[in-house]
Amino acid sequence: MLYKIEVEDERGLWHDVRGDDGKVLVYGSADEARVALAERFPVLVQMEKFAGGKRTRVIRIYEDEER
């Protein structure tokens, strides 16, 4: 399974987190993705623990079986 991370903007829209090359960042495990999320957005991740509401998330990527 592969995972990606997303961040919610001020309008409530979710966006993929991308690397410097513009490609969506993909991780091999949910734990790896959560660590990367905390490293890139430490304030948002900490706020979620105390203030409630989600502004970040880890999403599982499903493979397209038709390919």
C-alpha positions in Angstrom: 0.0 0.0 0.0 1.1 3.6 -0.7 0.1 6.7 1.2 0.0 10.4 0.6 -0.5 13.4 2.8 -3.0 16.3 2.4 -3.6 19.7 3.9 -6.8 21.6 4.1 -6.8 25.3 3.1 -8.7 28.1 4.6 -11.7 27.5 2.3 -12.0 23.9 3.4 -10.4 22.4 0.2 -7.9 19.5 0.6 -4.7 19.6 -1.4 -2.0 17.0 -1.9 1.4 17.9 -0.4 4.0 18.0 -3.2 7.8 18.0 -3.3 10.1 20.6 -4.8 9.7 18.8 -8.1 5.9 19.3 -8.1 5.2 15.6 -7.7 2.8 14.3 -5.0 4.8 12.9 -2.1 4.1 9.2 -1.7 5.1 7.0 1.3 5.4 3.3 1.8 3.6 3.2 5.1 1.0 5.2 7.1 3.6 5.7 9.9 6.2 7.1 7.5 3.5 9.5 6.1 2.5 10.6 9.6 6.2 11.4 10.5 6.6 13.3 7.2 3.4 15.2 7.9 4.6 16.2 11.4 7.9 17.3 10.0 6.4 19.5 7.3 3.5 20.9 9.3 4.4 20.7 13.0 2.1 23.5 14.1 -1.0 22.2 12.3 -0.4 18.7 13.7 0.1 19.9 17.2 -3.0 22.2 17.0 -5.1 19.2 16.0 -4.3 17.6 19.3 -5.4 20.5 21.4 -7.8 22.7 19.4 -9.8 20.0 17.6 -10.6 19.9 13.9 -8.5 18.3 11.3 -6.3 20.4 8.8 -4.0 17.5 7.8 -4.6 13.9 6.9 -2.9 10.7 5.6 -4.7 9.1 2.7 -4.2 5.5 1.4 -3.7 5.4 -2.4 -5.5 2.5 -4.1 -3.9 1.0 -7.2 -5.8 1.1 -10.4 -6.3 -2.6 -11.3 -7.2 -1.9 -14.9 -3.6 -0.8 -15.7 
